[in-house]
Amino acid sequence: MIMRKKGSLPRGKTRTQRSHSVRSEWKLRHARGLQVLESAPLSKLNWLVHGFSTRLGGASELETTRDGRATTERVLNLGFVDWDVPDRVEENRRKFFSAMGTTRKRVVGLRQIHSDIVHRIDGVGPSRVGNVPCGDALLTRTRHVVLVVETADCVPILLADTRRRAIAAIHAGWRGTLRRIAEKTLGRMRMEFGTRPADIMAVLGPSIARCCYEVGPEIAKEFHSQFAEARQWFDGPFDALAFGGNDPNWLPWLTMMPPGHPAPSPRVHFDLVAANRATLEYAGVPRGSIFSSDYCTACRTDLFFSYRREHGTGRLMSAIEVV
């Protein structure tokens, strides 16, 4: 792991600071019976197409509970999960790519493993079945290659080099964020394509927000050990958890329970988006070129899938292509 000096990372914007501009930066476009979320700044680049899926308008049938009643919902599941039928997933994908306006000459995804592994994709031939690479980020400069990542709470990140016309798609859960996958993907773009961070436009799609992402001491400790600014990404007794309960300001007697009723382990709320924004800023991407969605997947299960909220659920897809 790479260590940083204290104070080395810039502060990430909070969800409140971002909310004032989110309406102008994002739009839900209706096409072919679907709602595709787009970043308005990224849509201005006429050499690429991109989109973030929602759960509405698909062929898959998901059993859910709404208002205490069991029901079957038609959803746009784009991942090959256990409960769904592969033919329906393929149909959903065709519909999504059509709504996005991609060429679909080659679609490249990943067997995502919550890592910092980055793959460069070249060529325009069809993908071979069973040859899906393991990793969590893809990059290319090749036209008509659609890069995709799947999420259901993790942060999907799309990068576009506005000068050299290179792109990347990143899946950033807490483990990938801890390993600085966004920074490492940008570093790979610099090596492969000569990308300059100042030319990057970064878009962070819908993910679980600080309000709903409750985590335990192991995550607080991990981020404290790697990031000087970590405390600002957590709400709750961060110091108590990060320092293993040795914080002199922590008052454990406040949560003492009667004998036989142990107190629950302290928890904190984590802002995964702020952590990734700060990592991109540290890597040199201008703050004004980083656009993050104000949608929380766990709050908006009417529009998105949330593994944390729903468990057995579908997968969203984020896609980008040089056309």
N, C-alpha and C positions, 0 to 999 in steps of 0.2 A: 504494500500500500504506500502511496505517496503521501508524505506528511507536509502540511503547510504551516508557516509561522502564524502565531496568533495575530488576528486582525488582517489576514491576507485576503480573505474573500469579501467581496462587496455585499452589501445588504440586498436581499431579495425583496421585491415588492410583496406586500401582504395582499390578501384577497380583497380587503376593503380598498386599498390604494388602486387596485386594478379595475374595480367595478365601474368607475366613472366613464371609462372609454370602451368598455366591452361591447356595447351596442353598435358602435361604429366599426369595430374591428371584426365582427363576426356576423354571419347571416345564415339562416336556414333556407336553403333553396329547395323548392318542390319540383321533382322531376320523376316521371314514370311511376307515380304513386308512392314515391319515397320522399323523405326529408333528409337532405345531405347538408351537413354543416360545413361551411367554408370560412376561411380566413380572408377578409376583404383585402388586406395588403398583399397576401400571396396571390389572390385572384387577379391582381393587376399585372402580374408577370405573364405575358402572352406566349411564352415558350414552355409553359408547364400547365398541367392540370393536377388538382388535388381534391381531397374530400375526406370527411370524417363521417362514418355511418351513424345512424340512429337505429332504434329497435323496431321502428314502425314499417309496415307495409310488406313484410316478407311472407314466405310460404311455410316456414317452420311453425310447429305447434308446441307451445310451451305451457305446461300446467303451472298456474300461479295462484296465489291467494290475494284477492282484493277485497278490502273491507270485511275480512273474516270469512269470505266465501271462496271456495275453490272454483276456478274457471280455467278454460283453455284459451290462450291468447295466440293470435297469429303474429309472428315476429320475424325480423330480418336477422336471423342468426348467421354469422359469417365464419364461424369456427366449427371444426369437426369434433364436436363434443359428444359424449356418450349418449345423451338422450335424443339426439337429432338423427335424421335420415340423411346420408351423404348426398343423395340426389337433390334433396331440398336445399342443402347448403350450396351446392353447385348452382342451382337455380337462383338462389339469393345473391350469390356472387356475380353472376351474369347481369342480374338486374341492377345491382349496385354499380358495377363498372360502366354499364350503359348510362345510368343516371349521371355518373361523374363525367362521362364523355371521354373515357380512356380509349386507347387503340386496342388494348388487350393482346397485342402481339406476343408479349411475354409478361407474365405475372410472377413475381418472385417473393416468396414469404420465407419464414424461418420456423424452425423448431425451437421456440423460445425457452430459455433455460435460466433466466434472471442472471445473466453474466455481463461481462464487458467485452464480449467477442464481436468484432466488426468484420463484415464481408464486403469486398468490392465485387460488383456484378458487371460483366461485360457481355457483349454479343446479344443477338436478338432471336436466337433459336428458341424452340419450345423447351420448357422445363421438363426434365426427366422425372418420371414418377419414382418416388422413393429416394430422390436425391436432394431432399430439402436440407439445407445447411443448419447446423445448430449454432445459435447465437442470438443476439438481440439488437443488432443494427446492420443496416444495408446502405451502401452508397454506390452511385454510378454517375457517369456522364453520357452514357449511351442512350440514344433516343428510343422511344417506344418500349422501354422496360418499366413496368409498373412495380414500384417497391411498396410492400405492405407490411404492417405489423398489426397484431390483434391485442385487444385490451378488454378488461372488464372492471377496471378501477385504476390500473397503472397508468402512467403518463405516456401518451403517444407524442413523439416529437418529430416534426418534419423540418429539415434544413434545406435551404436553397442558396447556392452561391450565385448571386445576381450578376456577377461578372463572367465567370467561367462556365456558367450553366451546369453546375454539378448539383446533385441532390442527395439527401439521405433520409432514411426513416428509422426511428429509434423506439424501442420498447424500454421504458424506464420504470421499473418497480423500485422498491426501497433498496433491494440488493444492488441493482444496476446503478442506482443513484449514488449509493455509497461507494461504488467502484468508479464513479465519474464517467459513466458510459457516454454522456453527451459530449464532454470535453475530449474523450478519446476518439469519438467519431469525428469530431472537428479536426483533431490532430491528424487522423488518417486522411481526411480530405486535403489537408495542407501538404502532406507527403505525396499523395497520389496525383493531385490535380493542381497544386500550387494555390489553393484557396487561401484567401486572406480573411481573418475573422471580421474585419470591417465591412466585407462584402456579403456577409451572411445575413439572411432573414430566417429567424427561428420561430416556429409556431408550435405551441403546446396545446394539444387538444383536450377534450373532456376527460376528467379523471376524478378520483375521490379527493375531496377537499379537506382542509384542516378541521372543519366542523364535524366531520364524520369519521376521520381516520384516527382511531384510538390505538395506541401501541404501548408495549411494555418496556421494562428497563433494558432489555437486551438491545433494542434498537436505539434508545437514547444513548447508551454507552458507546455503541459502534459509531454513531455520528459525532459524539463529543470527541472521540479519539482521532477523528479524521478531519473535522472541519472546525475552524476557529469560530465561525458564525453560527454554529448549530443551534445554540440556545434560542436564537430568534425564530427558528422554524418550529418550535414546540410551545404548546400551551399546557400548563400544569406544573407539577413538581419536578421540573427537568433536572435541577441540580441534585436532588435527592436520588434520582434514578441514575443519572450519569456518573455520580461519584460513589455509587454503591451504598447509599444510605449514610454517608459520612458528612453530609452537608450540615454545618453547625446551626443553620437556620431552620432545619427540618424539625417538626414537632410531632414525633410518632404517636404521642399520647392522644392526639386529636382523632386518630382512627382506631384506637384500642377497642376491642370487642370483648364481651364476657367470655370466660373459659369455655372451650368447646366450640367457639364461633370465631375462628381466625379472620382477621381483617383481610379483605381482598388486596392483591398486589397493586400498588399505585400505578396509575396509567397516565399517559400524556397524549395530547393530540398533535399530530405531525403534519406539516405543510409540505407535501412532496413536490408541489409545483414551485414553491419558493426556493426549495433546495436546488432544483434543476435550473431555475432562472439564474440563481447566484453562480452556479457552476459555469453556465454559458457566459455570464458576464466576466468571470475570472479568466475564461479562455479568450476574451477579447471581443466578444460580440457586443455591439453597442446596445445599451439598455433600450433605446427607442426602436430597435430592430427585433425585439423579443415580444411576441404576442401570445398571451395565455388566455385560455377560455375561462369564463367565470361559472361554467356549468359544473356542478358536483354530481358525479354519476350515482352516488348513494342517495342523494336528495331527490334526484330526478329519474327515478326508475320508470316513470311514464315515458321517458324519452331515450334512456340509455340502459345498458346492462350494468349491474353492480354485483360482483362476486361477494363482496363483504356484506351487502344487504340481503342478497337473494340466494347465495351459495350455488345451487344447481341452476345456472342461467346460461345465456348465450354469450357471444363474443362480438364486440365492435371491431371495425376495421378502419385503419387510417392508411391512405394511399397517396402516392405522388408519382408523377411521370413527366419526363422531358418529351415534348411532342415535336 
